Amino acid sequence: MLTFAVALKDKGVPVPDIAKKLTIKVGKNAGKSPSVASLYRALAEAEAEAVDDGLPLRPKPVRIRRPEDPFTAEEIELRERLQSQPHPNAETAGPLASSDARNPRVREI
């Protein structure tokens, strides 16, 4: 119910109109609409929680890129950064780097 209310508020719907559209599902007030004050309080708490964890209430819309689409400058920069990093599973050079060195049953001759 709260995510629906946040979505309506983001669209610019006035809070009193949002309260009329909502219905309480459980409890002694089940079937009734929440009060405007309760909705303001719930929206304020949701906004405060979103600020605390640093995540938005709604995900950021993204554009799905097709293979034939050219890369944006941001995508090119990200790709270069990722390719310049060493792979986390890459083995380092040296005698202990081989997988045989970790296996005690395998001996070098």
C-alpha positions as CSV (number, residue, x, y, z in Angstrom):
1,M,0.0,0.0,0.0
2,L,2.8,2.4,0.8
3,T,4.7,1.9,-2.4
4,F,1.5,2.7,-4.3
5,A,1.0,5.8,-2.2
6,V,4.6,6.9,-2.9
7,A,4.2,6.3,-6.6
8,L,1.0,8.4,-6.7
9,K,2.7,11.2,-4.7
10,D,5.7,11.1,-7.2
11,K,3.1,11.6,-10.0
12,G,1.9,14.7,-8.2
13,V,-1.4,13.4,-6.9
14,P,-2.5,15.3,-3.7
15,V,-2.2,13.4,-0.5
16,P,-5.9,13.7,0.4
17,D,-6.8,12.1,-2.9
18,I,-4.2,9.3,-2.3
19,A,-5.8,8.6,1.1
20,K,-9.2,8.1,-0.6
21,K,-7.8,5.6,-3.1
22,L,-6.1,3.5,-0.4
23,T,-7.8,0.8,1.8
24,I,-6.5,-0.7,5.0
25,K,-6.3,-4.5,4.7
26,V,-5.9,-5.7,8.3
27,G,-6.8,-4.6,11.8
28,K,-9.8,-3.1,13.4
29,N,-10.0,-0.4,10.6
30,A,-9.9,-3.0,7.8
31,G,-11.8,-1.8,4.7
32,K,-11.6,1.9,5.6
33,S,-9.3,4.5,4.1
34,P,-6.4,5.8,6.2
35,S,-6.5,9.3,7.6
36,V,-4.7,12.0,5.7
37,A,-2.5,12.6,8.8
38,S,-1.6,8.8,9.0
39,L,-0.7,8.9,5.3
40,Y,1.5,12.0,5.7
41,R,3.3,10.3,8.6
42,A,3.8,7.1,6.6
43,L,5.1,8.9,3.6
44,A,7.5,11.0,5.8
45,E,8.8,7.8,7.4
46,A,9.3,6.1,4.1
47,E,11.2,9.1,2.8
48,A,13.4,9.2,5.9
49,E,14.2,5.5,5.5
50,A,15.1,6.0,1.9
51,V,17.4,8.8,2.8
52,D,19.0,6.7,5.5
53,D,20.0,3.7,3.3
54,G,20.9,5.9,0.4
55,L,18.6,4.1,-2.0
56,P,15.8,5.7,-4.0
57,L,12.2,4.5,-3.4
58,R,11.9,3.7,-7.0
59,P,14.6,2.2,-9.3
60,K,16.1,4.4,-11.9
61,P,14.7,3.7,-15.4
62,V,17.4,2.4,-17.8
63,R,17.6,2.2,-21.6
64,I,18.1,-1.3,-23.0
65,R,21.0,-1.1,-25.4
66,R,20.8,-3.1,-28.6
67,P,24.0,-4.7,-30.0
68,E,24.0,-2.3,-33.0
69,D,23.7,0.8,-30.9
70,P,26.9,2.8,-30.4
71,F,28.4,3.1,-26.9
72,T,27.8,6.3,-25.0
73,A,30.8,8.2,-23.5
74,E,29.9,6.9,-20.0
75,E,29.7,3.3,-21.3
76,I,33.1,3.6,-23.0
77,E,34.7,5.0,-19.8
78,L,33.2,2.2,-17.7
79,R,34.3,-0.5,-20.2
80,E,37.9,0.9,-20.2
81,R,37.9,1.0,-16.4
82,L,36.7,-2.6,-16.1
83,Q,39.1,-4.0,-18.7
84,S,42.1,-2.3,-17.0
85,Q,41.4,-4.0,-13.7
86,P,42.9,-7.5,-13.0
87,H,40.4,-10.3,-13.1
88,P,39.6,-11.5,-9.5
89,N,40.1,-15.1,-10.4
90,A,43.3,-14.6,-12.4
91,E,46.3,-16.4,-11.0
92,T,49.5,-14.5,-10.2
93,A,52.8,-15.6,-11.8
94,G,55.1,-17.7,-9.8
95,P,55.7,-21.2,-8.6
96,L,52.8,-21.2,-6.2
97,A,50.3,-19.9,-8.7
98,S,49.5,-23.1,-10.4
99,S,46.6,-25.2,-9.2
100,D,49.0,-28.1,-8.7
101,A,50.7,-26.2,-5.9
102,R,47.5,-26.2,-3.9
103,N,47.0,-30.0,-4.3
104,P,49.3,-31.9,-2.0
105,R,49.0,-35.1,-4.0
106,V,50.6,-33.5,-7.1
107,R,54.4,-33.2,-7.0
108,E,56.8,-31.6,-9.4
109,I,59.5,-33.7,-10.9
